[in-house]
């Protein structure tokens, strides 16, 4: 199947700092990518839809000024968690479409 | 009522058992149904993908969709310890290959004991 990568796989940051997470489609072009958040023992919750060359579409309740999404090319979308707080600690997963939806390996964010 | 309901388990079975995982849903407009397997601290991996009602088989895995009952199932035959993971059902309205937004169940944690 198609390959989606994420970087970093694990990051620890201090409260108040910003963290950028990258999502790349390695062997296909993706005009649309999705960002999910998963808390322990919970299912994936869609945060936003990232569209290449245009603004992201955020789900209800997700702060667009806190979770900045940039989809600058057909193979790269970035999620920046601004002014991170401990409650933002979670597993962030991106996905992209190549026929069906493929997921990246996830990024574990811990905010201390 | 949540859009997708899935028993979180945990489910523990002996090696070689037949495993049945299920989800129910409320939105009759869903047309694409997927099962993903997620190992601890990893992203979900697509296992099976089905359009509309019917059965689909792939090796030891069989996916069933009953749209009239709004009920989907995943069967695992001859289960192996390597099948131990969390299994997530997902569905979408998507018109192209099950793409677009997915709605997930909570996931069922399966342990296959050797």
Interface residues (C-beta under 8 A of the other chain):
Chain A: X1 X4 X6 X32 X34 X41 X42 X43 X44 X46 X49 X91 X93 X95 X97 X99 X100 X101 X102 X103 X104 X105 X106 X108
Chain B: X6 X8 X34 X36 X41 X42 X43 X44 X45 X46 X49 X88 X90 X97 X98 X99 X100 X101 X102 X104 X105 X106 X107
